[in-house]
Amino acid sequence: MFGFMPDLYTPSYQVVGDEEAVIETSQGTIRVKLDGAGAPLHVANFCELAEAGFYDGLKFHRYVPGFVIQGGCPNTRDMSREDVAAGKVGPDGRPGTGGPGYRIKAEFATNPRNSHVDGALAMARSQHPDSAGSQFYFCLGPQHNLDAGYTVFGTTIEGLEVERALRAGDEIVHIQIVHESRGE
Protein backbone atom coordinates (compact mmCIF):
# COMPACT_ATOMS: atom_id res chain seq x y z
CA MET A 1 0.00 0.00 0.00
CA PHE A 2 2.79 2.44 0.89
CA GLY A 3 5.53 0.67 -1.06
CA PHE A 4 8.63 -0.77 0.57
CA MET A 5 9.25 0.56 4.06
CA PRO A 6 12.47 -0.42 5.85
CA ASP A 7 12.30 -1.79 9.39
CA LEU A 8 11.77 0.69 12.19
CA TYR A 9 14.98 2.00 13.73
CA THR A 10 15.64 2.20 17.46
CA PRO A 11 18.27 4.83 18.29
CA SER A 12 21.09 3.84 20.63
CA TYR A 13 21.17 7.31 22.26
CA GLN A 14 19.93 7.08 25.84
CA VAL A 15 17.52 9.92 26.69
CA VAL A 16 18.27 11.51 30.06
CA GLY A 17 15.25 13.82 30.04
CA ASP A 18 16.93 17.20 30.39
CA GLU A 19 18.19 17.53 26.82
CA GLU A 20 18.15 20.83 25.03
CA ALA A 21 19.19 21.46 21.44
CA VAL A 22 21.20 24.56 20.61
CA ILE A 23 20.63 25.03 16.88
CA GLU A 24 23.08 27.40 15.25
CA THR A 25 21.70 28.68 11.93
CA SER A 26 22.86 31.22 9.39
CA GLN A 27 20.20 33.56 10.87
CA GLY A 28 21.13 33.05 14.55
CA THR A 29 20.69 30.62 17.42
CA ILE A 30 17.59 28.70 18.51
CA ARG A 31 17.37 26.86 21.83
CA VAL A 32 14.84 24.05 22.18
CA LYS A 33 13.78 22.08 25.27
CA LEU A 34 13.43 18.49 24.05
CA ASP A 35 10.58 16.32 25.37
CA GLY A 36 12.28 13.03 26.18
CA ALA A 37 9.36 11.89 28.34
CA GLY A 38 6.68 12.46 25.72
CA ALA A 39 8.61 11.52 22.56
CA PRO A 40 11.64 9.45 23.63
CA LEU A 41 12.28 7.86 20.22
CA HIS A 42 12.16 11.19 18.40
CA VAL A 43 14.41 12.88 20.96
CA ALA A 44 16.89 9.98 20.90
CA ASN A 45 16.90 9.98 17.09
CA PHE A 46 17.38 13.76 16.86
CA CYS A 47 20.16 13.75 19.50
CA GLU A 48 21.93 10.83 17.83
CA LEU A 49 21.85 12.55 14.42
CA ALA A 50 22.93 15.90 15.89
CA GLU A 51 25.83 14.39 17.84
CA ALA A 52 27.00 12.57 14.69
CA GLY A 53 27.07 15.91 12.80
CA PHE A 54 24.34 14.74 10.40
CA TYR A 55 22.59 18.14 10.38
CA ASP A 56 25.73 20.28 10.05
CA GLY A 57 25.71 22.14 6.73
CA LEU A 58 22.18 21.14 5.70
CA LYS A 59 19.80 23.84 4.49
CA PHE A 60 16.21 24.60 5.41
CA HIS A 61 14.34 23.61 2.27
CA ARG A 62 10.70 24.49 2.97
CA TYR A 63 9.25 27.76 4.16
CA VAL A 64 5.52 28.41 4.30
CA PRO A 65 4.76 31.83 5.86
CA GLY A 66 2.70 31.55 9.03
CA PHE A 67 2.97 27.75 8.92
CA VAL A 68 6.40 26.05 9.10
CA ILE A 69 10.11 26.25 8.33
CA GLN A 70 11.48 22.77 7.57
CA GLY A 71 15.00 21.33 7.34
CA GLY A 72 17.02 18.19 7.92
CA CYS A 73 17.07 16.77 4.37
CA PRO A 74 20.57 15.48 3.50
CA ASN A 75 19.90 16.15 -0.20
CA THR A 76 20.55 19.85 0.53
CA ARG A 77 24.11 19.38 1.84
CA ASP A 78 25.92 19.94 -1.47
CA MET A 79 23.49 22.51 -2.83
CA SER A 80 23.81 26.28 -2.87
CA ARG A 81 21.44 28.40 -0.85
CA GLU A 82 19.99 29.78 -4.08
CA ASP A 83 19.34 26.35 -5.62
CA VAL A 84 17.61 25.10 -2.46
CA ALA A 85 15.47 28.24 -2.28
CA ALA A 86 14.54 27.77 -5.95
CA GLY A 87 13.56 24.13 -5.33
CA LYS A 88 16.08 22.79 -7.84
CA VAL A 89 17.16 19.16 -7.89
CA GLY A 90 20.60 18.72 -6.37
CA PRO A 91 23.30 16.07 -6.89
CA ASP A 92 21.63 13.82 -4.29
CA GLY A 93 18.01 14.46 -5.32
CA ARG A 94 15.22 16.92 -4.71
CA PRO A 95 15.29 18.84 -1.40
CA GLY A 96 12.72 17.41 0.99
CA THR A 97 12.95 13.82 -0.25
CA GLY A 98 16.04 12.59 1.64
CA GLY A 99 16.55 11.04 5.02
CA PRO A 100 18.96 9.00 7.16
CA GLY A 101 18.14 5.67 5.48
CA TYR A 102 15.74 4.48 8.15
CA ARG A 103 12.45 5.43 9.77
CA ILE A 104 11.19 5.64 13.36
CA LYS A 105 7.86 4.86 14.97
CA ALA A 106 5.38 7.72 15.33
CA GLU A 107 4.71 8.99 18.86
CA PHE A 108 1.98 11.59 18.29
CA ALA A 109 -0.73 9.30 19.70
CA THR A 110 1.23 8.52 22.90
CA ASN A 111 2.77 11.93 23.64
CA PRO A 112 0.56 13.79 26.18
CA ARG A 113 2.19 17.10 25.17
CA ASN A 114 1.85 16.63 21.41
CA SER A 115 0.73 20.18 20.76
CA HIS A 116 1.82 22.19 17.73
CA VAL A 117 2.14 25.51 19.55
CA ASP A 118 4.09 28.46 18.18
CA GLY A 119 7.75 27.38 18.14
CA ALA A 120 7.03 23.66 18.48
CA LEU A 121 9.71 21.36 17.04
CA ALA A 122 8.21 18.36 15.27
CA MET A 123 9.30 15.62 12.90
CA ALA A 124 8.20 15.65 9.28
CA ARG A 125 7.16 12.42 7.60
CA SER A 126 5.65 11.04 4.41
CA GLN A 127 2.15 9.56 4.16
CA HIS A 128 2.92 6.59 6.41
CA PRO A 129 2.73 7.53 10.12
CA ASP A 130 5.94 5.58 10.87
CA SER A 131 8.07 7.25 8.18
CA ALA A 132 9.90 10.03 10.07
CA GLY A 133 13.70 10.03 9.86
CA SER A 134 15.70 13.26 9.92
CA GLN A 135 13.51 16.07 8.59
CA PHE A 136 12.06 18.39 11.20
CA TYR A 137 10.10 21.63 11.27
CA PHE A 138 9.35 24.56 13.53
CA CYS A 139 5.80 25.85 13.75
CA LEU A 140 5.46 29.51 12.80
CA GLY A 141 2.33 30.03 14.89
CA PRO A 142 -0.03 27.43 16.37
CA GLN A 143 -0.78 24.53 13.97
CA HIS A 144 -3.10 22.31 16.02
CA ASN A 145 -4.47 20.69 12.85
CA LEU A 146 -1.16 18.73 12.84
CA ASP A 147 -1.50 17.39 16.43
CA ALA A 148 -3.18 14.12 15.43
CA GLY A 149 -0.64 13.18 12.76
CA TYR A 150 2.86 14.50 13.50
CA THR A 151 5.10 14.04 16.53
CA VAL A 152 6.13 17.12 18.50
CA PHE A 153 9.39 16.49 20.34
CA GLY A 154 10.44 19.92 21.58
CA THR A 155 9.49 23.50 22.34
CA THR A 156 11.48 26.62 21.52
CA ILE A 157 12.69 28.43 24.65
CA GLU A 158 14.93 30.98 22.88
CA GLY A 159 15.06 32.16 19.29
CA LEU A 160 11.47 32.49 18.05
CA GLU A 161 12.63 35.60 16.17
CA VAL A 162 15.32 33.50 14.45
CA GLU A 163 12.73 30.94 13.35
CA ARG A 164 10.64 33.75 11.87
CA ALA A 165 13.68 35.07 9.97
CA LEU A 166 14.61 31.68 8.44
CA ARG A 167 13.87 31.04 4.77
CA ALA A 168 14.49 28.19 2.35
CA GLY A 169 18.21 28.06 1.65
CA ASP A 170 19.32 29.19 5.12
CA GLU A 171 21.84 26.85 6.72
CA ILE A 172 21.87 24.66 9.80
CA VAL A 173 25.45 25.40 10.87
CA HIS A 174 25.55 23.02 13.86
CA ILE A 175 23.26 21.42 16.43
CA GLN A 176 24.65 20.83 19.91
CA ILE A 177 22.83 18.76 22.51
CA VAL A 178 23.27 20.15 26.03
CA HIS A 179 21.93 19.07 29.39
CA GLU A 180 19.95 21.62 31.37
CA SER A 181 20.61 20.06 34.80
CA ARG A 182 24.38 20.03 34.30
CA GLY A 183 24.48 23.65 33.21
CA GLU A 184 26.20 22.67 29.97
Secondary structure as GFF3:
##gff-version 3
##sequence-region A 1 184
A	DSSP	beta_strand	19	25	.	.	.	ID=ss1
A	DSSP	beta_strand	28	34	.	.	.	ID=ss2
A	DSSP	alpha_helix	40	51	.	.	.	ID=ss3
A	DSSP	beta_strand	62	64	.	.	.	ID=ss4
A	DSSP	beta_strand	68	71	.	.	.	ID=ss5
A	DSSP	three_ten_helix	74	76	.	.	.	ID=ss6
A	DSSP	alpha_helix	81	85	.	.	.	ID=ss7
A	DSSP	beta_strand	120	123	.	.	.	ID=ss8
A	DSSP	beta_strand	136	139	.	.	.	ID=ss9
A	DSSP	three_ten_helix	144	146	.	.	.	ID=ss10
A	DSSP	beta_strand	152	158	.	.	.	ID=ss11
A	DSSP	alpha_helix	160	165	.	.	.	ID=ss12
A	DSSP	beta_strand	172	179	.	.	.	ID=ss13
A	DSSP	three_ten_helix	180	182	.	.	.	ID=ss14
###
